Amino acid sequence: MAPANEARMPLLDHLRELRKRVLRSAIAVLVAFLAGWYFYNPIIRTLAKPVCDLKAAQEAGAASCGALYISGVLGPLDLQIKVALLTGVIVSAPFWLYQLWAFIAPALHRKEKRTSILFVAAATPFFAMGATLGYYILPVAIKALFGFTPDAISNLVRFDDYLDFVLRLILLVGLAFELPIFLLTFNLIGFLRGKTILKPWRGWVFGIFLVVAAFSPTADPLSMILLAAPLIILYFMAGGIAVQIDKRRDKKQLAIETGSMEIEAPTSIKE
């Protein structure tokens, strides 16, 4: 923790600081939301691609696109708001992650503040990689789920339901890819050692499969394996890196302690 003269702050000042950070984050999300609203059509084409080629259907003037449909008077508006809001949250993630760090930074040492900056810098690309993986798993998951449709029966899917399915899968994998970042951050600030991370590896592997099975919108084994395998690999990589960090840290600490206990030999005094 920071020194007492730096860490003490009245409760009202904490609340004002929190309000300022939340307000800035909300403004960033709003700006990105407007961008998502403006680029709604390209975004929706990308999201619908695993099911149908929406761009080709629009250019051809087709009345429908595959099995997707929108119902209700407010259906199109709700869909656009949902897509724009998701875009706002994802695109503005680097900014509101920084605001989160800026709120907790006064309570950290200088070294821990640098570690927090590294966390913010790494969290965004890892989330992007996870979201991308989730998107590319979509065709496999959809094909597997559509395979349960009985013959001679049409399977029509509401665009709202499909979008919830897509967002749930993308957000699940994106957030799951933050696991190694959290583990390494805890290790760098000295809260969690590498051996502590790797020792219960069986429980971690089981837990990853359990979380994927519980929160994944798909129930087919292939999609679950495709989602769980990268997370397990990242977990072992994070644990291995943490072990190496601990070895260097312990070696440095031992050198400092040994050096402090050594007594220099007396030097002769020449007259």
C-alpha positions as CSV (number, residue, x, y, z in Angstrom):
1,M,0.0,0.0,0.0
2,A,1.0,3.6,-0.5
3,P,2.4,5.7,2.4
4,A,-0.1,7.0,4.8
5,N,0.2,10.6,3.7
6,E,-0.6,9.6,0.1
7,A,-3.3,6.9,0.8
8,R,-5.5,9.0,3.2
9,M,-8.4,10.5,1.4
10,P,-11.8,11.5,2.8
11,L,-14.8,9.4,1.8
12,L,-16.4,12.3,-0.1
13,D,-13.3,12.8,-2.1
14,H,-13.3,9.1,-3.0
15,L,-17.0,9.4,-4.1
16,R,-16.2,12.5,-6.2
17,E,-13.2,10.7,-7.8
18,L,-15.4,7.6,-8.5
19,R,-18.1,9.9,-10.0
20,K,-15.6,11.6,-12.2
21,R,-14.2,8.3,-13.5
22,V,-17.7,6.8,-14.1
23,L,-18.8,10.0,-15.9
24,R,-15.7,9.9,-18.2
25,S,-16.3,6.2,-18.9
26,A,-19.9,6.8,-19.7
27,I,-19.0,9.6,-22.1
28,A,-16.5,7.4,-23.9
29,V,-19.1,4.6,-24.2
30,L,-21.6,7.1,-25.5
31,V,-19.2,8.4,-28.2
32,A,-18.5,4.8,-29.3
33,F,-22.2,4.0,-29.1
34,L,-22.8,6.8,-31.7
35,A,-20.1,5.3,-33.9
36,G,-21.8,1.9,-33.6
37,W,-25.1,3.5,-34.5
38,Y,-23.5,5.1,-37.6
39,F,-21.8,1.9,-38.7
40,Y,-24.8,-0.3,-37.8
41,N,-25.2,-1.8,-41.2
42,P,-21.6,-3.0,-41.7
43,I,-21.6,-4.4,-38.1
44,I,-24.8,-6.3,-38.5
45,R,-23.6,-7.8,-41.8
46,T,-20.5,-9.1,-40.0
47,L,-22.6,-10.5,-37.1
48,A,-25.0,-12.2,-39.5
49,K,-22.4,-13.7,-41.8
50,P,-22.2,-17.1,-40.0
51,V,-25.9,-17.7,-40.8
52,C,-26.5,-15.8,-44.1
53,D,-24.8,-13.3,-46.4
54,L,-26.8,-10.2,-45.4
55,K,-24.9,-7.9,-47.8
56,A,-25.7,-10.0,-50.8
57,A,-29.4,-10.3,-49.7
58,Q,-29.6,-6.5,-49.3
59,E,-28.0,-5.8,-52.7
60,A,-30.2,-8.3,-54.4
61,G,-33.3,-6.8,-52.7
62,A,-34.3,-10.1,-51.2
63,A,-37.2,-10.2,-48.7
64,S,-35.4,-12.5,-46.3
65,C,-31.9,-13.6,-45.4
66,G,-31.6,-17.3,-44.5
67,A,-33.4,-18.3,-41.3
68,L,-33.2,-14.8,-39.7
69,Y,-36.2,-12.6,-39.2
70,I,-37.2,-9.6,-37.1
71,S,-40.7,-9.3,-35.5
72,G,-42.6,-6.5,-33.8
73,V,-42.9,-2.8,-34.4
74,L,-40.0,-2.0,-32.1
75,G,-37.9,-5.0,-33.1
76,P,-35.6,-3.2,-35.7
77,L,-35.0,-0.3,-33.2
78,D,-34.2,-2.6,-30.3
79,L,-31.8,-4.5,-32.5
80,Q,-30.0,-1.4,-33.6
81,I,-29.7,0.0,-30.0
82,K,-28.4,-3.4,-28.8
83,V,-25.7,-3.6,-31.5
84,A,-24.7,0.0,-31.0
85,L,-24.4,-0.3,-27.3
86,L,-22.3,-3.5,-27.5
87,T,-20.0,-1.7,-30.0
88,G,-19.7,1.2,-27.6
89,V,-18.7,-1.0,-24.6
90,I,-16.1,-3.0,-26.6
91,V,-14.6,-0.1,-28.6
92,S,-14.2,2.1,-25.5
93,A,-12.8,-0.7,-23.4
94,P,-9.2,0.7,-23.4
95,F,-10.5,4.1,-22.0
96,W,-12.8,2.8,-19.2
97,L,-10.1,0.2,-18.2
98,Y,-7.7,3.2,-17.8
99,Q,-10.3,5.0,-15.7
100,L,-10.6,2.0,-13.5
101,W,-6.8,1.9,-13.1
102,A,-6.7,5.7,-12.4
103,F,-9.3,5.3,-9.6
104,I,-7.3,2.5,-7.7
105,A,-3.8,3.8,-8.6
106,P,-3.4,6.2,-5.6
107,A,-3.5,3.2,-3.3
108,L,-0.7,1.4,-5.0
109,H,3.1,1.6,-4.9
110,R,4.9,3.0,-7.9
111,K,5.9,-0.4,-9.0
112,E,2.3,-1.7,-8.7
113,K,1.1,1.3,-10.7
114,R,3.4,0.3,-13.5
115,T,2.0,-3.2,-13.3
116,S,-1.5,-1.8,-13.5
117,I,-0.6,0.1,-16.7
118,L,0.7,-3.2,-18.2
119,F,-2.5,-4.9,-17.2
120,V,-4.6,-2.2,-19.0
121,A,-2.3,-2.4,-22.0
122,A,-2.6,-6.2,-22.2
123,A,-6.2,-6.6,-21.3
124,T,-7.6,-5.0,-24.5
125,P,-5.7,-7.1,-27.1
126,F,-6.4,-10.3,-25.1
127,F,-10.1,-9.5,-25.0
128,A,-10.0,-8.8,-28.7
129,M,-8.3,-12.1,-29.4
130,G,-10.9,-14.0,-27.3
131,A,-13.8,-12.2,-29.0
132,T,-12.3,-13.0,-32.4
133,L,-12.0,-16.6,-31.5
134,G,-15.6,-16.7,-30.3
135,Y,-16.7,-15.2,-33.6
136,Y,-14.8,-17.8,-35.7
137,I,-16.3,-20.6,-33.5
138,L,-19.8,-19.4,-34.4
139,P,-20.2,-21.3,-37.7
140,V,-19.2,-24.5,-36.0
141,A,-21.6,-24.0,-33.1
142,I,-24.5,-22.9,-35.4
143,K,-24.0,-25.8,-37.7
144,A,-23.9,-28.2,-34.8
145,L,-27.1,-26.8,-33.2
146,F,-29.0,-26.5,-36.5
147,G,-28.2,-30.2,-37.0
148,F,-30.7,-31.1,-34.3
149,T,-33.6,-29.7,-36.4
150,P,-35.8,-32.5,-37.6
151,D,-36.2,-33.1,-41.3
152,A,-38.9,-31.3,-43.2
153,I,-39.2,-28.6,-40.5
154,S,-38.0,-25.0,-41.0
155,N,-35.9,-23.5,-38.3
156,L,-36.6,-19.7,-38.2
157,V,-34.5,-17.6,-35.8
158,R,-35.4,-14.2,-34.5
159,F,-32.5,-11.8,-35.1
160,D,-32.8,-10.7,-31.4
161,D,-32.3,-14.2,-30.2
162,Y,-29.5,-14.8,-32.6
163,L,-27.8,-11.6,-31.5
164,D,-28.0,-12.6,-27.9
165,F,-26.5,-16.0,-28.8
166,V,-23.6,-14.3,-30.7
167,L,-22.9,-11.7,-28.0
168,R,-23.0,-14.2,-25.2
169,L,-20.4,-16.4,-27.0
170,I,-18.1,-13.5,-28.0
171,L,-18.2,-11.9,-24.6
172,L,-17.7,-15.2,-22.8
173,V,-14.5,-16.0,-24.7
174,G,-13.3,-12.4,-24.7
175,L,-13.6,-12.2,-20.9
176,A,-12.2,-15.7,-20.4
177,F,-9.0,-14.6,-22.2
178,E,-8.4,-12.1,-19.4
179,L,-7.6,-15.0,-17.1
180,P,-3.8,-15.1,-17.8
181,I,-3.7,-11.3,-17.5
182,F,-5.2,-11.4,-14.0
183,L,-3.0,-14.3,-12.9
184,L,0.2,-12.6,-14.1
185,T,-0.8,-9.2,-12.6
186,F,-1.4,-10.9,-9.2
187,N,2.0,-12.5,-9.5
188,L,3.8,-9.3,-10.4
189,I,2.5,-7.5,-7.4
190,G,3.5,-10.4,-5.2
191,F,0.0,-11.5,-4.3
192,L,0.1,-15.0,-6.0
193,R,3.1,-17.2,-6.7
194,G,3.6,-19.3,-9.8
195,K,3.6,-22.6,-7.8
196,T,0.3,-21.6,-6.2
197,I,-1.1,-21.1,-9.7
198,L,0.1,-24.4,-11.1
199,K,-0.3,-26.7,-8.1
200,P,-4.1,-27.1,-8.4
201,W,-3.9,-27.5,-12.2
202,R,-6.5,-30.3,-12.2
203,G,-9.0,-28.1,-10.5
204,W,-8.3,-25.3,-12.9
205,V,-8.8,-27.5,-15.9
206,F,-12.0,-28.9,-14.5
207,G,-13.2,-25.4,-13.6
208,I,-12.5,-24.1,-17.1
209,F,-14.6,-26.9,-18.6
210,L,-17.3,-26.3,-16.0
211,V,-17.5,-22.6,-16.7
212,V,-17.5,-23.1,-20.5
213,A,-20.3,-25.7,-20.1
214,A,-22.3,-23.5,-17.8
215,F,-22.1,-20.2,-19.7
216,S,-21.5,-21.3,-23.3
217,P,-24.7,-20.9,-25.4
218,T,-23.8,-24.1,-27.2
219,A,-24.1,-27.6,-25.8
220,D,-22.1,-29.5,-28.5
221,P,-18.8,-31.1,-27.3
222,L,-16.8,-29.8,-30.3
223,S,-17.5,-26.1,-29.5
224,M,-16.8,-26.6,-25.8
225,I,-13.4,-28.2,-26.6
226,L,-12.6,-25.4,-29.1
227,L,-13.4,-22.8,-26.3
228,A,-11.7,-24.6,-23.4
229,A,-8.5,-25.6,-25.1
230,P,-7.1,-22.1,-25.6
231,L,-8.0,-21.2,-22.1
232,I,-6.2,-24.2,-20.7
233,I,-3.1,-23.4,-22.8
234,L,-3.1,-19.8,-21.6
235,Y,-3.5,-20.9,-18.0
236,F,-0.4,-23.1,-18.2
237,M,1.5,-20.4,-20.0
238,A,0.7,-17.8,-17.3
239,G,1.7,-20.3,-14.6
240,G,5.0,-21.0,-16.3
241,I,5.8,-17.3,-16.8
242,A,4.9,-16.7,-13.1
243,V,7.3,-19.4,-12.0
244,Q,10.1,-17.8,-14.0
245,I,9.3,-14.4,-12.5
246,D,9.4,-15.9,-9.0
247,K,12.8,-17.5,-9.6
248,R,14.3,-14.2,-10.7
249,R,12.6,-12.4,-7.8
250,D,13.8,-14.9,-5.3
251,K,17.4,-14.9,-6.7
252,K,17.4,-11.1,-6.5
253,Q,16.1,-11.1,-3.0
254,L,18.6,-13.7,-1.9
255,A,21.5,-11.6,-3.4
256,I,20.2,-8.6,-1.5
257,E,20.0,-10.5,1.8
258,T,23.4,-12.2,1.4
259,G,25.0,-8.9,0.5
260,S,23.6,-7.2,3.5
261,M,24.9,-9.9,5.8
262,E,28.4,-10.0,4.4
263,I,31.1,-8.3,6.5
264,E,33.8,-6.7,4.5
265,A,37.3,-7.7,5.4
266,P,39.3,-5.1,7.2
267,T,41.7,-3.0,5.1
268,S,45.2,-2.3,6.2
269,I,46.1,1.2,7.2
270,K,49.2,2.5,5.7
271,E,51.0,5.1,7.5
